[in-house]
């Protein structure tokens, strides 16, 4: 399968989900977030290290940011900085506990359009 057809297939899947949500045919989980980001914004938000953090938070449910840093074998200041970016973008939230700040998944599904339409009507494939 070519890269171009793979991109079209992925965009088509996202479009079908959004169309179904708009038509009331499906009800996306409340823990879904839709991003409309420029290429620069997207590459600044979604990095390999942040995806790793997101997956560990969702799977291992660390009790503190320090424990999170230990799970991914990174220094605490770097993980703390990434957590703050994920909190700012509503992907993760933090909860104060006796062990410190616990990172918690705020959203489970990210929908990221692959193109930048000017109007919603231009999303048609």
SULCORZI-V273283 format. One record per backbone hydrogen bond with DSSP energy under -0.5 kcal/mol. CO is the residue of the C=O (numbers start at 1). NH is the residue of the N-H. E is the energy in kcal/mol with one decimal. If there is no record, write none. Layout:
CO_NH_E + CO_NH_E
This chain:
2_6_-2.1 + 3_7_-2.3 + 4_8_-2.3 + 5_9_-2.3 + 6_10_-2.4 + 7_11_-2.8 + 8_12_-2.6 + 9_13_-1.9 + 10_14_-2.1 + 11_15_-2.8 + 12_16_-2.4 + 13_17_-1.9 + 14_18_-2.5 + 15_19_-3.1 + 16_20_-2.4 + 17_21_-2.2 + 18_22_-2.6 + 19_23_-2.4 + 20_25_-2.3 + 20_26_-1.2 + 21_24_-0.9 + 26_28_-0.6 + 29_32_-1.1 + 31_108_-2.9 + 31_109_-1.8 + 33_35_-0.5 + 33_111_-2.6 + 35_113_-1.2 + 38_42_-2.9 + 39_43_-2.5 + 40_44_-1.5 + 41_45_-1.9 + 42_46_-2.9 + 45_47_-1.0 + 47_51_-2.5 + 48_52_-1.9 + 49_53_-2.1 + 50_54_-2.9 + 51_55_-2.5 + 52_56_-2.2 + 53_57_-2.7 + 54_58_-2.3 + 55_59_-2.2 + 56_60_-2.6 + 56_61_-0.9 + 57_61_-0.8 + 64_68_-1.9 + 65_69_-2.4 + 66_70_-2.3 + 67_71_-2.3 + 68_72_-1.5 + 69_73_-0.5 + 69_74_-2.3 + 70_73_-0.8 + 75_79_-1.9 + 76_80_-3.1 + 77_81_-2.0 + 78_82_-2.1 + 79_83_-2.9 + 80_84_-2.2 + 81_85_-1.6 + 82_86_-2.3 + 83_87_-2.6 + 84_88_-2.5 + 85_89_-1.5 + 86_91_-2.5 + 86_92_-1.2 + 87_90_-2.0 + 91_106_-2.5 + 91_107_-1.9 + 93_104_-3.2 + 95_102_-3.3 + 97_100_-1.3 + 100_97_-3.4 + 100_102_-0.6 + 101_65_-1.0 + 101_103_-0.6 + 102_95_-2.1 + 104_93_-3.0 + 109_33_-2.5 + 110_112_-0.6 + 111_35_-2.9 + 111_113_-0.5 + 115_117_-0.6 + 119_122_-1.5 + 120_123_-1.6 + 121_124_-1.0
